[in-house]
Amino acid sequence: MSSSPTARATPAAGGVLWRAERHSLQVALVHRPRYDDWTLPKGKLSAAEHPLLAAIREVAEETGARSEVGRRLATVEYPIGNLSKRVSYWSMRYLDGEHQPSEEVDEIRWFNISDAAEQLTYPIDRGVLGSFGRLPPRTTTVLLVRHAKAGKRNEFKADDRLRPLDKIGRRQARHVVPFLDAFNPLQVLAADRVRCEQTVEPLARHRSLPVISAPEFSDEAFLDDPRRAQKSLEVLVQRDYCSVVCSQGVAIPGLLHRLEAPAGEFPARKGSVWALSVYRGHVVAADYYPHPTA
């Protein structure tokens, strides 16, 4: 595993695909006949593809599985001739799907963690599997979304609560749908600001969900009563399904700080996403995606 990625590294992505089977945790490994090896499903990014979406696509292509994304795992780099490949991995819960043998992957098998570690051909894959095993696999995800671009506040003459997304922001709202959808959200909430509601409306339409108004997640409401917003978020983290909350640039860092999210800093650029992995009411991982529409 490289600690200093090189600029020439070919980007790739993959996942640790897991399922709970008869009270046992199992992960999927793929066999590639070309190399006669057992490895984790992965593959190269397409042009301008976000690594997380590439991971979903590659895991589906190699295993036939439809999956739900969880926390971000290790990123590894290894040499290939005079170049190198850099692979980012995510935890992915198996939902359904059947593998169809192909020239690239002729077989997949499910193993418990210890057996999978022995079966893997490459030590670097064992490191990725180790990063998966360090935390409980089944966590609840809460996505904190900063609203997309909405023009300049001083150029909007009406009530600022009504300020809409601009052209760039509307494009961001459309393009972030596949990224957010990868986490399989079942609830969508937004602060009572038009720009927040518009940011998640395309996702809500895609998933046939309402946008639930949550005024406590606006900046003004958070500054007036941060405990109220914190309590509302604590309700969401107690649930066993993914929720999306669209909020603003003061409330999001404030909530992350109050929840003691495991991150050194709490940036929140417009259109960004924080993916919080929660286990038994505690945030055990916090992944920041500054450019989820890239």
N, C-alpha and C positions, 0 to 999 in steps of 0.2 A: 504494500500500500504506500503510495507516494505522498509525502507531506508537502511537496512543492510542485503542483501541476504545471506542465509546460504548455506554452501557447500552441504548439503543434499537435497536441493530443486530439484525437478524433472523439467527439462527444457521443456517448451512448447512454442507455438507460434500461433498467430492468426492475424486477421485484422479487421479494420473498413472498410467494403465494402460499397462503396457509388456510387451514380449515380445522374445525373441532370435530373429531370423529370418535364417537363412543368414549367420550370423556378423555380423549387423547388429542394433543395438538400435533398436527401433521403439516409438513411443508412439501411442496412439489419440486422435483428436480427433473431436468430434461436431458435426454440422451441425443447427442448429435452424431450421426453415423460417419460424417466426414472426418471427424476427429476421434471418434470412439471415446467420447468423454461424457461425464455427468457434471452438469453445471446448473446454475440458476438461470432462468429465462431472461434474456436481455437482447438488445440490438441497437444499431446506430440510429441516430436522430435523422429525420427527414429535414429538408431545408426549412429554416425558421420555426421548427417544431419545438414546443416547450418540453423539457426533459420529462416532466411528470406525464404529459400526454403520450410521449414516446414510450414511456414505461408501460402504460396501460395498453397501448397498441401492440407492443412487442410481446408482452405476456399473453395477450389474447391470441396473437398469431401463433405463438409457439406451444401454447397449452390448450387453446380453445376455450379458456375460462373468461367469464365475465366477473369482474372483481370490484371491490370497494377499496379505495385508497385510504391508507392510514398515515402513520408518521414517516418522515423521511429517515432513511437509514444511512449507511456509510456511502461515501464516494471513493472509489478506488481507481488507481491508475497503474497500468502495466505496459511494458514495451512490446511492440509488434514490429520487428525488423528495425529500421532506423527511426520509426515513429513510435507513438504510444496511443493507447486508448484510455479514455477516462469515462468511467461508468458510474452513474448515480442510481441508487436503489431506493425503493419504497416498500413499506409493508403493505400487503394487499390481501384482503380477506376474500376467499373464494365465495362466489354467489351461486353460479351455475355454469353449465357448459360442458362440452365433451371434446376431448382431443381427437384430432384426425391426423394420423401419421403422414409425414411428408418427407421429402428428401433432406430438409434441414433438421427436423426433429422427428425421429421415428417412434419415440416412446417417452412417456412421462410416468413417474412413479411417485407415490406419496410415502414419506418417511417421518418418523418422529425425529426430534431435533438431534439426538445423539447419533442415530443411524444415518441421518442425512449428512452430518459432519464427516462420518467415515466414508460415505459413498462419494462425496464430492471429489472430483479429480484434482482441483487446484486449491492450494492453501489460501489464496486470496479470497476465494469464495467462502471459506470457513470463517474468515474475519467478518464478512458481511452477515453471515448467519449468526455470528456471535453478537453483532450489534442489534440484530433482531431479537435475540434471546435475552438481552439485558433488561427489557421492560415487558410488562404483560402485553400480549398481542391484541387482546380485545379491549380497546379503549373507545370512549365516546369522543367524537370530533366536534368541536365548535369552531366555525370559521368567522373571524372578525374581518369584515371587508371595509376598507376606507372608500368612501364614495368616489366615483370617477370625476374627471375634470369638468368643471362647471363655470368656466370663465372667471373674470375678476369681480370680486365682491363690490369694489368701489364703482364699477360700471353698471351695476344692476340697481335700478332706482326704486324698485318695489320692495316689499317685505322680503328680507333675505331668506326667510323660510321657504319662499316660493321660487328661489333661484334654480333654474333647471340645468341639466347637463348641456354642455356645448357639443359641437360636432365630434370632437375628439372623445369626449366623455361618452357619448352615445355609442361610438364605435367600441370603446373599451367595454361598455356594459354588454354588448353583443358578443364580443370575442372572449370574455371571461366565462361564458356559460359552460363550455366543455370542461374547463379547469375545475370549476365549482361542482359540476355534475359528477366528476370522478369520485367525489367523496360520498355520493349517494345521499344528499341532504333530503330530509323529510319535513323541514320547517324553515320558513323564510321570514325574517323580521327586519324592520328598518326604522331608524329614527324618523320622527315626523318632520322631515325636510324633503322637499320634492327631489332634490338631487340624490338623496339616499334611496328613496323609493324607486326612482328611475334606474338606479344602478343595478338593482336586483330584480326588476320587473321582467327582463328577458329570461332570467333563470326560472322565476316563478311560473311564467307561461310555459316554458319548456317542460317543467315537471308537474304542471297542472296543480299548482299550489297557490294559495292566496299570499299576498304580502301583508303580514301582520304589523300594524302600527305599534311601535315601541318608543314613545316619546322620551323615556328615561335614558336612552342611548344618544341623545343629542349632546353636543358640547355644553350648551347652556344648562341643560338639566343635570348633567354630570357635575358641573362646577357648583351648582346649587345644592345638590344632594347626591354625592358620589356613592353613598351607601345604598341608595335605592337602585342605582344601576348595577352595582355589585351583586345585590340580592337577586335581581332578575337574571343576571348571567349565571349565578350559582344554581338557579333553578334549571337552566339549560344544561349545565354540565352534569346534573344528576340523571339526565335522561339517557336512554340507551340507543339513541339515534342522533344523526348529525343535524345540527341547526346552523343556519347562516344568519349573521347579524350585520347589517350595514350601518356603520356609525361614522364618526368624524375624527379629525386629527388630534383633538385633545382627549376625548373620551377613551379612545383605543389604548394609547400608552398608559393612561391612568388606570384603566381596568387591568391591564397586564401587570402593572406594578402591584395593585391591590391583591391580585390573585397569585402573586409570587411566581409568575411564569419563569421557567428556567432559561432566561436569555439575558445577556449582558446589557443590551440596549433595546429600546422599543421604538424603532422608526415606524412611520405610518404614512408613506407617500400616497398620493391620490391613486386609487385603483389597485392598491396593494392588498394582500391577504395575509392574515395570521391564522395558521392552522394549529389549534390547541388540541392536544391529545390528553384526555382526562381519564383517570382511573380512580374509582371510588371517591369521586369528588375532588381529586387533586390533579392539577396540571402537571403531567410528567414529561411532556415534550411540547415545545413551541417552535414551529417552523415558520419563518418569514419568507414570503414570496413577493419581492418588490415589483416584478414584472410578470404577473401571471398570464397576461395576454400575449406575451412575446412568442 
